[in-house]
């Protein structure tokens, strides 16, 4: 009598703490599919996504304009994903990484940080880097998550002045989050000002800016290092897959 060969145990999926914001999460998923080296469905990354769009506004809380704390909500979502048996967690939102410790305290599975992978990518791109520019929400800027992460490597973070930050905010909130066309020239202009001040790389540290970058080809423009693109690539590799070559 022949023995029946059992079906191999499936690899646990990647858990995605999503909805922050919804369009950025959708683009993250799309980019994971597009950049995974695969010739059939079964060769793609398994993902379990919690697209929780009603999480309280991260920037409003960080800036002290709201008392609704997103941290416990993000931690609860992380626990829910862990209970489903995910392999590790990712969160395609930069501002939400202000609450990383609360997420880490809530789970035992690993957490892949968008901030950490972006810092590593910027350093690889420009050896000897001393200054980077940061385009992000006012909440991310105020939180210091990138400032502290780069400072650990002796790298200074340059941020836009108030007028240019307002231009960045317009792209994030009034255009991408509102479902309207983004103005890539505004981002190019603000980035150029940071380069003039000495930035060797300009980090797109907001996944809504990543949406604009994908739509308008900014990923291929030299000064930009896109946080979502780096998280996508790191997620694919961490999940045991290969990144598709151009």
C-alpha positions in Angstrom: 0.0 0.0 0.0 1.4 3.4 -1.0 1.6 6.1 1.6 -0.3 9.3 1.0 1.9 12.3 0.8 0.6 15.0 3.1 0.0 18.6 2.0 2.8 20.8 3.3 2.0 23.2 6.0 1.4 26.7 4.5 3.8 29.5 5.3 2.2 32.0 7.7 1.1 35.2 6.0 2.5 38.7 6.5 0.2 40.8 8.7 -0.5 44.3 7.4 -1.7 47.0 9.8 -3.5 49.0 7.2 -6.0 51.8 6.6 -3.6 54.5 7.6 -4.4 55.7 5.0 -6.6 53.4 2.9 -5.2 54.4 -0.5 -1.6 54.1 0.7 -2.4 50.6 2.0 -3.9 49.7 -1.4 -0.8 51.0 -3.2 1.4 49.0 -0.8 -0.4 45.8 -1.6 -0.2 46.5 -5.4 3.5 47.2 -5.2 4.2 44.0 -3.3 2.5 42.1 -6.1 4.2 44.1 -8.8 7.7 43.8 -7.3 7.6 40.1 -6.3 9.4 37.8 -8.7 6.5 35.4 -9.6 5.2 33.7 -12.7 1.9 32.3 -11.1 -0.4 33.1 -8.2 1.2 30.6 -5.9 4.6 32.3 -6.0 3.3 35.6 -4.5 3.5 36.7 -0.9 0.6 35.7 1.4 -0.8 38.8 3.1 -3.4 39.3 5.8 -4.6 42.9 5.7 -6.6 44.8 8.4 -7.6 47.9 6.5 -8.8 49.9 9.6 -9.6 53.3 8.1 -11.3 54.7 11.2 -8.2 54.7 13.4 -7.9 58.1 15.0 -5.8 60.7 13.1 -2.1 60.1 14.0 -0.8 63.6 13.2 -3.6 65.4 15.1 -2.7 63.4 18.3 1.1 63.8 17.9 0.6 67.6 17.6 -1.7 67.7 20.6 -4.7 68.8 18.6 -6.7 65.6 19.5 -7.1 63.5 22.6 -8.0 60.4 20.6 -4.9 58.2 21.0 -4.3 55.9 18.0 -1.8 53.8 19.9 -4.1 51.4 21.7 -6.1 50.9 18.5 -3.0 50.1 16.5 -1.9 47.7 19.3 -5.3 46.0 19.3 -5.1 45.6 15.5 -1.6 44.1 15.9 -2.9 41.6 18.4 -5.8 40.6 16.1 -3.4 39.9 13.3 -1.1 37.9 15.6 -4.1 35.8 16.6 -4.7 35.0 13.0 -1.1 33.5 12.9 0.8 36.0 10.9 4.6 35.6 10.4 5.5 39.2 11.0 3.9 42.6 10.9 4.3 45.7 8.7 2.5 49.1 8.9 2.6 51.1 5.7 2.3 54.5 7.5 5.2 56.6 8.7 3.4 58.7 11.3 1.9 55.7 12.9 5.5 54.5 13.7 5.4 57.1 16.6 3.3 54.4 18.3 5.7 51.5 17.5 6.4 50.7 21.1 2.8 50.2 21.9 2.5 47.8 19.0 5.7 45.9 20.1 4.4 45.6 23.6 1.1 44.1 22.3 2.6 41.2 20.3 5.4 38.6 20.2 5.7 38.3 16.4 8.4 40.5 14.7 7.7 44.0 13.4 9.3 45.3 10.3 9.7 49.1 10.6 9.3 51.3 7.6 11.6 53.8 9.3 14.4 51.4 9.8 14.4 50.0 6.3 14.3 53.5 4.8 17.2 54.7 6.9 19.2 51.6 5.8 18.3 52.3 2.1 19.3 55.9 2.3 22.7 55.0 3.7 23.2 52.3 1.1 22.3 54.8 -1.7 24.8 57.5 -0.5 27.8 56.1 1.4 29.2 58.8 3.7 25.8 60.5 3.9 25.7 63.4 6.4 22.4 65.0 5.8 19.0 63.9 4.5 15.9 65.8 3.6 12.5 64.7 4.9 9.2 65.2 3.3 6.5 64.0 5.6 3.4 64.9 7.6 3.9 67.5 10.3 3.2 64.8 12.8 6.0 62.6 11.5 8.4 65.6 11.5 7.3 66.5 15.1 7.5 62.9 16.3 11.2 62.7 15.6 11.1 59.1 14.4 13.3 59.8 11.4 15.5 62.4 13.2 16.3 59.9 16.0 16.8 56.9 13.6 19.2 58.9 11.4 21.0 60.5 14.3 22.0 57.1 15.5 24.2 57.0 12.4 25.4 60.6 12.7 23.1 61.9 10.0 21.2 65.2 10.2 17.6 65.4 9.1 16.7 68.6 7.3 13.0 69.5 7.2 11.1 72.1 5.1 10.3 75.6 6.4 6.7 76.4 7.3 5.8 77.5 3.8 7.2 74.4 2.2 5.7 72.2 4.9 2.3 73.7 4.0 2.9 72.7 0.4 3.7 69.1 1.4 0.6 69.0 3.6 -1.5 70.1 0.7 -0.3 67.2 -1.4 -0.8 64.7 1.4 -4.2 65.9 2.8 -5.9 68.0 0.1 -4.8 65.9 -2.8 -3.9 62.3 -2.2 -6.0 61.6 0.9 -8.9 63.6 -0.7 -8.7 61.5 -3.9 -7.6 64.4 -6.0 -4.6 64.6 -8.4 -1.3 65.2 -6.7 1.1 68.0 -7.7 4.5 66.4 -8.2 6.2 69.7 -9.1 5.4 71.0 -5.6 7.3 68.0 -4.2 10.2 68.5 -6.6 10.4 72.2 -5.6 10.5 71.5 -1.9 13.0 68.7 -2.4 15.3 70.9 -4.5 15.3 73.4 -1.6 16.5 70.7 0.8 19.2 69.6 -1.6 20.4 73.2 -1.8 20.7 73.1 2.0 22.9 70.0 1.8 20.6 67.0 1.7 22.3 64.1 -0.1 19.0 62.2 -0.2 15.4 63.3 0.2 13.2 60.8 2.0 9.5 60.6 1.1 8.5 59.8 4.6 4.8 59.6 4.1 3.0 56.8 2.2 0.6 59.3 0.7 3.7 60.9 -0.9 4.6 57.4 -2.0 1.3 57.3 -3.9 2.2 60.5 -5.7 5.7 59.1 -6.3 4.3 56.0 -8.0 1.8 57.9 -10.1 4.3 60.5 -11.3 7.5 58.6 -11.6 9.3 60.2 -8.7 10.8 56.8 -7.7 13.2 57.1 -10.6 14.3 60.6 -9.8 17.8 60.8 -8.1 17.1 62.7 -4.9 14.2 60.7 -3.7 14.2 57.6 -1.4 10.7 56.4 -1.0 9.7 54.8 2.3 6.9 52.7 1.0 9.0 51.4 -1.9 11.7 50.3 0.6 9.1 48.7 2.9 7.7 46.8 0.0 11.1 45.4 -1.0 12.0 44.5 2.6 8.6 42.8 3.1 9.1 40.6 0.0 12.6 39.6 1.1 11.6 39.0 4.8 8.8 36.8 3.5 11.3 34.6 1.7 10.6 35.8 -1.8 12.7 37.7 -4.4 12.3 41.2 -5.6 11.6 41.3 -9.3 14.4 42.9 -11.3 13.7 45.7 -13.8 
